């Protein structure tokens, strides 16, 4: 694998950095600044890589092929009450947040309510470098996680592909733009909303976006809203915070959901995926009421639970994928992307996994059942936590995963205030709507960091360069 930095003329770097910032602003690749309590909203370009990062073409094509099968897998898992119960039976004994979600799932299933399912799913991967029998280096995609709620950067990812195409032209290596795969995630995600809204059957019903006003990725969310309007100007999209919803939500006797007396066709969750979002019992009441309605939810509580870390561990066990997928070839290809997972249940296998982690903590990642980034535990922090828990059921709230170690490549990270040459590693994801692969998203971070989020400033937006 090579870095495109070698193609640059050093004296052109500053000019290209400035052009990248201007391109990001002109194409709406922006985020809101975190400026405390200031009433003035200020914005900046999203931190991004100056150049696209090389990704193996065969691996990229494999992941694009697999994504619709993963989408179907998540749907089938969410519908299998027996499987879900077995997967979470020990987690919910010690993890109150997951238990509250699971209680809503059980209530929804018991009610017998029927509605369409709509998911925007993003499967995240890193490329592990391994050697084949002849010693040749192979770059194999390994799944990090599946995001089933609030999968972001739909607009930003597709927009940065255009930015990088222009940057390659400015760098006088225009011929390399042929290696940039087409990315239509924004338009295809909007099409998914449009299709679900039509299927609901009431042209006067609205699309409701639940959002957190303190999150910086407002432009990415707004872009989805505007793309929906482009498809049909008669669609009404409303944005509400959870606080606003508490006083305005109502259910009719036949299960229709109303907000401020408007019938809701789709509820799109950009919030309520972390325990911190539920600051009072009234938020759990809202989540339950929405789940019990006939509105199409993106995602349903079943989809949300199917994206939990525990489900990754369970699905990686022998013979489990075969329960949901008949195609042997698909099973083999999907299983090839799984990293090593080790249960921490109160049994001999769990005890063995604990000892592995205590002996070689740098080889593993300890994951709780939480979304939103910044929750994983690495290195000596694994030892500290497991020693504190001891031989206690609390360990069942976590899973142990093999740590993926991609090979770092030179790149330049561009921020609003400067740029920095780094050795970067990349994480690649797909967004899926209507059971098709809608596009891709690449994030890169310095190899010095474990976790990496764009909003936290530890990662940048990137584009794949297929090799």
C-alpha positions as a printed NumPy array, in Angstrom:
array([[  0.   ,   0.   ,   0.   ],
       [  1.323,   3.465,  -0.843],
       [  0.542,   7.025,   0.164],
       [ -0.534,   9.704,  -2.306],
       [  1.649,  12.183,  -0.393],
       [  4.553,  10.967,  -2.5  ],
       [  2.796,  12.434,  -5.553],
       [  2.764,  15.97 ,  -4.153],
       [  5.224,  18.733,  -4.837],
       [  6.172,  20.024,  -1.376],
       [  5.931,  23.664,  -2.344],
       [  2.265,  23.158,  -3.336],
       [  1.059,  21.776,  -0.003],
       [  0.113,  25.114,   1.602],
       [ -1.793,  26.164,  -1.508],
       [ -3.642,  22.83 ,  -1.643],
       [ -4.545,  23.073,   2.047],
       [ -6.076,  26.502,   1.494],
       [ -7.951,  25.263,  -1.586],
       [ -9.279,  22.297,   0.401],
       [-10.71 ,  24.575,   3.08 ],
       [-12.361,  26.798,   0.469],
       [-13.778,  23.793,  -1.374],
       [-15.224,  22.391,   1.865],
       [-16.942,  25.683,   2.649],
       [-18.28 ,  26.099,  -0.896],
       [-19.668,  22.547,  -0.935],
       [-21.184,  22.702,   2.568],
       [-18.67 ,  20.366,   4.241],
       [-19.187,  22.259,   7.503],
       [-19.833,  21.686,  11.176],
       [-20.914,  23.937,  14.006],
       [-18.168,  25.061,  16.357],
       [-18.39 ,  24.056,  19.983],
       [-18.438,  27.541,  21.513],
       [-19.871,  26.949,  24.973],
       [-22.853,  29.076,  25.867],
       [-22.271,  31.708,  23.202],
       [-25.58 ,  32.704,  21.557],
       [-23.743,  33.307,  18.277],
       [-23.553,  30.199,  16.098],
       [-20.215,  29.899,  14.32 ],
       [-19.121,  27.305,  11.801],
       [-15.98 ,  25.772,  10.363],
       [-15.002,  23.306,   7.67 ],
       [-15.054,  19.677,   8.793],
       [-11.569,  18.33 ,   9.571],
       [-10.592,  16.234,   6.568],
       [ -7.66 ,  14.62 ,   4.845],
       [ -5.898,  16.583,   2.141],
       [ -5.742,  13.504,  -0.077],
       [ -7.896,  10.374,  -0.359],
       [ -6.55 ,   7.267,   1.361],
       [ -5.699,   4.07 ,  -0.543],
       [ -8.177,   1.24 ,   0.021],
       [ -7.889,  -2.213,  -1.638],
       [-10.369,  -2.319,  -4.508],
       [-11.247,  -5.987,  -4.004],
       [-11.957,  -5.346,  -0.319],
       [-14.113,  -2.326,  -1.163],
       [-16.111,  -4.373,  -3.675],
       [-16.542,  -7.215,  -1.152],
       [-17.974,  -4.849,   1.458],
       [-20.314,  -3.24 ,  -1.072],
       [-21.552,  -6.718,  -2.034],
       [-22.067,  -7.759,   1.592],
       [-23.904,  -4.656,   2.782],
       [-27.429,  -5.608,   1.592],
       [-26.971,  -9.016,   3.211],
       [-25.994,  -7.33 ,   6.49 ],
       [-29.071,  -5.144,   6.202],
       [-31.307,  -8.195,   5.812],
       [-29.462,  -9.921,   8.661],
       [-30.137,  -7.021,  11.046],
       [-33.814,  -7.044,  10.062],
       [-34.201, -10.802,  10.582],
       [-32.358, -10.691,  13.921],
       [-34.635,  -7.877,  15.125],
       [-37.705,  -9.988,  14.352],
       [-36.453, -13.119,  16.144],
       [-37.746, -12.754,  19.727],
       [-36.205, -16.027,  20.911],
       [-32.772, -15.16 ,  19.524],
       [-32.838, -11.635,  20.965],
       [-33.857, -12.965,  24.381],
       [-30.998, -15.461,  24.471],
       [-28.466, -12.88 ,  23.287],
       [-29.316, -10.287,  25.935],
       [-30.373, -12.446,  28.881],
       [-27.186, -11.825,  30.878],
       [-26.488,  -8.304,  29.621],
       [-29.794,  -6.957,  30.914],
       [-29.038,  -8.298,  34.41 ],
       [-26.188,  -5.808,  34.8  ],
       [-26.699,  -3.099,  32.152],
       [-29.698,  -0.942,  33.044],
       [-29.638,   1.102,  29.813],
       [-29.786,  -1.989,  27.589],
       [-32.466,  -3.469,  29.87 ],
       [-34.672,  -0.396,  29.431],
       [-34.327,  -0.668,  25.649],
       [-35.068,  -4.383,  25.775],
       [-38.169,  -3.812,  27.932],
       [-39.525,  -1.478,  25.245],
       [-38.714,  -4.112,  22.604],
       [-40.698,  -6.74 ,  24.561],
       [-43.634,  -4.367,  25.062],
       [-43.72 ,  -3.577,  21.357],
       [-43.663,  -7.255,  20.399],
       [-46.353,  -8.102,  22.938],
       [-48.627,  -5.378,  21.568],
       [-48.697,  -7.046,  18.149],
       [-48.259,  -3.688,  16.412],
       [-47.351,  -3.779,  12.746],
       [-45.472,  -1.117,  10.84 ],
       [-42.845,  -0.899,   8.153],
       [-39.159,  -1.086,   9.085],
       [-36.758,   1.554,   7.796],
       [-33.077,   1.559,   8.626],
       [-30.044,   3.626,   7.725],
       [-27.259,   1.207,   8.618],
       [-23.522,   1.762,   8.556],
       [-21.057,  -1.094,   8.887],
       [-17.584,   0.073,   9.901],
       [-14.361,  -1.695,   8.969],
       [-10.598,  -1.443,   9.187],
       [ -8.171,  -3.244,   6.905],
       [ -5.941,  -5.699,   8.777],
       [ -2.592,  -6.522,   7.188],
       [ -1.838, -10.252,   7.149],
       [  0.651, -12.42 ,   5.263],
       [ -0.426, -15.287,   3.03 ],
       [  1.448, -18.597,   2.825],
       [  4.018, -17.098,   0.468],
       [  4.638, -14.114,   2.728],
       [  2.77 , -11.645,   0.511],
       [  0.973,  -8.863,   2.365],
       [ -2.82 ,  -8.965,   2.158],
       [ -5.162,  -6.234,   3.377],
       [ -8.314,  -7.866,   4.748],
       [-11.381,  -5.905,   5.9  ],
       [-12.406,  -6.595,   9.491],
       [-15.697,  -5.356,  10.886],
       [-15.466,  -2.931,  13.801],
       [-19.18 ,  -2.475,  14.448],
       [-22.594,  -2.005,  12.86 ],
       [-24.302,   1.335,  13.501],
       [-28.083,   1.032,  13.37 ],
       [-29.066,   4.388,  14.879],
       [-28.08 ,   7.973,  14.004],
       [-25.55 ,   6.939,  11.337],
       [-24.104,  10.288,  10.371],
       [-21.991,  12.017,   7.727],
       [-24.225,  11.042,   4.784],
       [-23.842,  14.469,   3.158],
       [-20.299,  15.053,   4.373],
       [-18.966,  11.773,   3.014],
       [-20.458,  12.176,  -0.445],
       [-19.445,  15.848,  -0.577],
       [-15.82 ,  15.164,   0.323],
       [-15.52 ,  12.822,  -2.654],
       [-16.114,  15.873,  -4.851],
       [-13.589,  17.917,  -2.844],
       [-10.892,  15.294,  -3.269],
       [-11.578,  15.046,  -6.979],
       [-10.889,  18.776,  -7.282],
       [ -7.804,  18.606,  -5.055],
       [ -6.265,  15.887,  -7.222],
       [ -6.836,  18.1  , -10.234],
       [ -5.218,  21.109,  -8.513],
       [ -2.28 ,  18.88 ,  -7.547],
       [ -1.801,  18.089, -11.267],
       [ -2.591,  14.401, -10.799],
       [ -6.064,  14.553, -12.326],
       [ -5.635,  11.101, -13.87 ],
       [ -5.881,   9.605, -10.388],
       [ -9.506,  10.729, -10.005],
       [-10.485,   7.553, -11.857],
       [ -9.645,   5.692,  -8.629],
       [-12.288,   7.584,  -6.637],
       [-15.503,   5.509,  -6.425],
       [-18.807,   7.261,  -7.02 ],
       [-20.601,   8.167,  -3.803],
       [-24.356,   8.869,  -3.965],
       [-25.186,   8.325,  -0.309],
       [-27.079,  11.598,   0.2  ],
       [-29.462,  11.187,  -2.735],
       [-30.058,   7.508,  -2.043],
       [-30.723,   8.039,   1.655],
       [-33.219,  10.776,   0.73 ],
       [-34.839,   8.349,  -1.691],
       [-35.239,   5.87 ,   1.18 ],
       [-37.121,   8.458,   3.227],
       [-39.291,   9.313,   0.234],
       [-40.171,   5.662,  -0.403],
       [-40.999,   4.989,   3.247],
       [-43.113,   8.153,   3.443],
       [-45.124,   7.082,   0.36 ],
       [-45.608,   3.579,   1.764],
       [-47.075,   5.01 ,   4.968],
       [-50.062,   6.012,   2.86 ],
       [-50.986,   9.491,   4.073],
       [-49.635,  12.363,   1.903],
       [-50.387,  14.813,   4.726],
       [-48.307,  12.959,   7.326],
       [-44.962,  14.487,   8.293],
       [-41.404,  13.247,   8.67 ],
       [-40.174,  13.988,  12.196],
       [-36.455,  14.366,  12.946],
       [-35.562,  14.062,  16.622],
       [-32.274,  15.867,  17.188],
       [-29.905,  17.163,  19.842],
       [-29.411,  20.886,  19.437],
       [-25.931,  20.725,  20.97 ],
       [-24.445,  18.392,  18.36 ],
       [-22.076,  20.011,  15.823],
       [-23.157,  17.997,  12.743],
       [-26.229,  20.112,  11.999],
       [-25.345,  20.59 ,   8.314],
       [-25.186,  16.869,   7.66 ],
       [-28.68 ,  16.461,   9.14 ],
       [-30.069,  19.473,   7.305],
       [-28.702,  18.213,   3.999],
       [-30.804,  15.044,   4.315],
       [-33.86 ,  17.194,   5.027],
       [-33.256,  19.398,   1.984],
       [-32.624,  16.385,  -0.254],
       [-36.038,  15.001,   0.771],
       [-37.658,  18.3  ,  -0.236],
       [-35.927,  18.044,  -3.624],
       [-37.781,  14.779,  -4.267],
       [-41.214,  16.108,  -3.323],
       [-41.852,  19.671,  -2.229],
       [-45.127,  18.641,  -0.594],
       [-43.395,  16.545,   2.086],
       [-43.321,  18.289,   5.453],
       [-40.235,  17.701,   7.612],
       [-40.323,  18.846,  11.224],
       [-37.388,  18.972,  13.631],
       [-37.957,  18.543,  17.366],
       [-35.792,  18.119,  20.417],
       [-36.893,  15.523,  22.94 ],
       [-37.835,  18.284,  25.365],
       [-40.17 ,  19.756,  22.752],
       [-41.696,  16.349,  22.081],
       [-42.681,  15.689,  25.698],
       [-45.498,  18.236,  25.652],
       [-46.613,  17.746,  22.044],
       [-46.796,  13.983,  21.45 ],
       [-50.042,  11.985,  21.386],
       [-51.272,   8.545,  20.318],
       [-54.696,   7.986,  18.78 ],
       [-56.755,   4.902,  19.742],
       [-55.722,   3.218,  16.468],
       [-52.009,   3.81 ,  17.137],
       [-51.363,   6.818,  14.93 ],
       [-48.673,   9.16 ,  16.227],
       [-49.377,  12.869,  16.396],
       [-47.041,  15.756,  17.216],
       [-48.658,  19.19 ,  17.556],
       [-51.79 ,  17.639,  15.99 ],
       [-49.89 ,  16.571,  12.842],
       [-49.841,  12.87 ,  11.955],
       [-46.304,  11.436,  11.799],
       [-45.301,   9.045,   9.031],
       [-41.609,   8.616,   9.941],
       [-39.605,   9.28 ,  13.099],
       [-35.876,   9.657,  12.409],
       [-33.756,   9.351,  15.556],
       [-30.646,  11.523,  15.718],
       [-30.758,  11.287,  19.521],
       [-31.814,   8.824,  22.286],
       [-29.032,   6.357,  21.558],
       [-26.946,   6.965,  24.706],
       [-27.842,   6.773,  28.381],
       [-26.964,  10.467,  28.702],
       [-29.891,  11.308,  26.39 ],
       [-32.384,   9.971,  28.943],
       [-32.077,  12.621,  31.648],
       [-35.515,  11.891,  33.082],
       [-38.229,   9.26 ,  33.073],
       [-40.257,  11.379,  30.649],
       [-37.738,  10.571,  27.874],
       [-38.276,   6.854,  28.361],
       [-42.016,   7.524,  28.185],
       [-41.51 ,   9.311,  24.844],
       [-39.412,   6.439,  23.454],
       [-42.041,   3.895,  24.49 ],
       [-44.916,   5.931,  23.073],
       [-43.143,   6.372,  19.732],
       [-42.287,   2.676,  19.597],
       [-45.885,   1.626,  20.246],
       [-47.197,   3.799,  17.42 ],
       [-47.849,   2.932,  13.78 ],
       [-45.254,   5.442,  12.593],
       [-42.274,   4.102,  10.625],
       [-39.236,   4.346,  12.887],
       [-35.668,   4.869,  11.769],
       [-34.648,   2.797,  13.58 ],
       [-37.098,   0.62 ,  15.481],
       [-36.004,  -0.48 ,  18.94 ],
       [-35.344,  -3.934,  17.464],
       [-32.91 ,  -2.516,  14.916],
       [-31.237,  -0.476,  17.648],
       [-30.712,  -3.558,  19.825],
       [-29.521,  -5.626,  16.868],
       [-26.698,  -3.106,  16.486],
       [-25.45 ,  -3.578,  20.066],
       [-21.921,  -4.87 ,  20.622],
       [-23.246,  -8.05 ,  22.24 ],
       [-24.932,  -8.954,  18.965],
       [-21.576,  -8.753,  17.156],
       [-20.148, -11.322,  19.529],
       [-23.161, -13.636,  19.239],
       [-23.327, -13.482,  15.43 ],
       [-19.614, -14.353,  15.195],
       [-20.146, -17.686,  16.958],
       [-20.068, -20.906,  14.887],
       [-23.27 , -21.81 ,  13.025],
       [-25.167, -18.653,  14.068],
       [-25.121, -16.871,  10.702],
       [-26.588, -20.   ,   9.124],
       [-29.726, -19.449,  11.202],
       [-30.46 , -16.333,   9.15 ],
       [-28.573, -16.728,   5.833],
       [-29.056, -19.703,   3.491],
       [-26.37 , -18.774,   0.958],
       [-23.156, -20.589,   1.965],
       [-20.998, -18.226,  -0.095],
       [-22.455, -15.145,   1.603],
       [-21.945, -16.715,   5.029],
       [-18.304, -17.502,   4.244],
       [-17.59 , -14.021,   2.923],
       [-19.331, -12.274,   5.795],
       [-17.605, -14.433,   8.401],
       [-14.242, -13.599,   6.82 ],
       [-14.77 ,  -9.959,   7.863],
       [-15.347, -10.809,  11.526],
       [-12.594, -10.054,  13.997],
       [-12.051, -12.325,  16.985],
       [-14.779, -11.983,  19.626],
       [-14.68 , -13.454,  23.109],
       [-17.629, -13.636,  25.493],
       [-17.246, -12.519,  29.095],
       [-20.089, -14.624,  30.455],
       [-19.798, -16.241,  33.896],
       [-18.424, -19.53 ,  32.595],
       [-15.094, -21.128,  31.68 ],
       [-14.983, -19.391,  28.289],
       [-15.574, -16.042,  29.968],
       [-12.895, -16.734,  32.568],
       [-10.436, -17.656,  29.827],
       [-11.216, -14.45 ,  27.908],
       [-10.577, -12.38 ,  31.039],
       [ -7.185, -14.011,  31.5  ],
       [ -6.291, -13.364,  27.848],
       [ -7.137,  -9.678,  28.265],
       [ -5.231,  -9.365,  31.544],
       [ -2.15 , -11.051,  30.082],
       [ -2.033,  -9.137,  26.759],
       [ -4.319,  -6.093,  27.05 ],
       [ -2.805,  -4.338,  24.022],
       [ -4.155,  -7.093,  21.762],
       [ -7.804,  -6.426,  22.601],
       [-10.574,  -3.837,  22.884],
       [-13.152,  -3.991,  25.67 ],
       [-16.53 ,  -2.724,  24.462],
       [-19.628,  -1.751,  26.473],
       [-23.142,  -1.741,  24.956],
       [-22.977,   1.955,  24.079],
       [-23.088,   4.02 ,  20.895],
       [-21.708,   7.454,  20.102],
       [-17.944,   6.939,  20.205],
       [-15.383,   7.296,  22.961],
       [-16.73 ,   4.376,  25.012],
       [-14.246,   1.623,  24.182],
       [-11.502,   0.629,  26.619],
       [ -7.899,  -0.087,  25.634],
       [ -4.56 ,  -1.24 ,  27.027],
       [ -3.934,  -0.959,  30.761],
       [ -7.398,   0.543,  31.232],
       [ -8.746,  -2.934,  30.37 ],
       [ -6.666,  -4.411,  33.196],
       [ -7.834,  -1.734,  35.633],
       [-11.511,  -2.283,  34.835],
       [-11.439,  -6.091,  34.833],
       [ -9.53 ,  -6.139,  38.117],
       [-12.054,  -3.731,  39.635],
       [-14.989,  -5.873,  38.438],
       [-13.344,  -9.131,  39.495],
       [-15.386, -12.321,  39.288],
       [-18.62 , -10.384,  39.056],
       [-21.593, -10.491,  36.655],
       [-20.902,  -6.859,  35.724],
       [-18.396,  -8.13 ,  33.185],
       [-21.346,  -9.505,  31.136],
       [-22.109,  -5.902,  30.132],
       [-18.972,  -5.953,  27.946],
       [-17.552,  -7.908,  25.055],
       [-13.885,  -8.511,  24.283],
       [-12.755,  -7.998,  20.699],
       [ -9.486,  -8.54 ,  18.891],
       [ -7.795,  -5.179,  18.269],
       [ -7.443,  -4.403,  14.557],
       [ -4.056,  -2.915,  13.628],
       [ -4.024,  -1.377,  10.12 ],
       [ -0.763,  -0.192,   8.553],
       [ -0.453,   3.633,   8.884],
       [  0.064,   5.679,   5.713],
       [  1.3  ,   9.238,   5.314],
       [ -1.393,  11.861,   4.814],
       [ -2.09 ,  15.467,   5.734],
       [ -4.988,  16.385,   7.993],
       [ -6.624,  19.742,   7.261],
       [ -8.462,  21.621,  10.01 ],
       [ -9.97 ,  25.096,  10.199],
       [ -6.819,  26.47 ,  11.826],
       [ -3.953,  24.553,  10.236],
       [ -2.693,  21.279,   8.852],
       [ -0.568,  18.419,  10.106],
       [  1.305,  15.604,   8.425],
       [  0.402,  12.324,  10.117],
       [  0.559,   8.594,   9.722],
       [ -3.104,   7.78 ,   9.279],
       [ -5.264,   4.694,   9.577],
       [ -8.732,   4.548,   8.06 ],
       [-12.158,   3.23 ,   8.986],
       [-14.584,   2.554,   6.198],
       [-18.385,   2.322,   6.341],
       [-21.472,   1.834,   4.157],
       [-24.884,   3.464,   4.517],
       [-27.783,   1.209,   3.522],
       [-31.356,   2.098,   2.576],
       [-34.04 ,  -0.203,   1.122],
       [-31.585,  -3.097,   1.179],
       [-29.091,  -1.615,  -1.219],
       [-25.646,  -0.174,  -0.724],
       [-26.175,   3.578,  -0.782],
       [-22.629,   4.845,  -0.603],
       [-19.576,   4.948,   1.587],
       [-17.846,   6.941,   4.294],
       [-14.167,   6.947,   5.2  ],
       [-12.743,   8.393,   8.395],
       [ -9.042,   8.516,   9.192],
       [ -7.184,   9.138,  12.418],
       [ -3.593,   9.304,  13.528],
       [ -2.225,   5.869,  14.41 ],
       [ -1.416,   7.306,  17.859],
       [ -5.112,   7.397,  18.832],
       [ -7.339,   4.442,  19.719],
       [-10.823,   5.927,  19.379],
       [-11.429,   8.553,  16.729],
       [-14.416,  10.804,  16.156],
       [-14.71 ,  13.755,  13.814],
       [-16.673,  15.83 ,  16.312],
       [-14.142,  15.111,  19.054],
       [-11.293,  16.267,  16.838],
       [ -9.454,  12.928,  16.862],
       [-10.396,  11.893,  13.318],
       [-10.983,  13.529,   9.973],
       [-13.251,  12.933,   7.006],
       [-11.602,  11.053,   4.144],
       [-12.293,   9.431,   0.759],
       [-11.262,   6.006,  -0.542],
       [ -8.712,   5.779,  -3.361],
       [ -9.104,   2.29 ,  -4.84 ],
       [ -5.898,   0.372,  -5.561]])
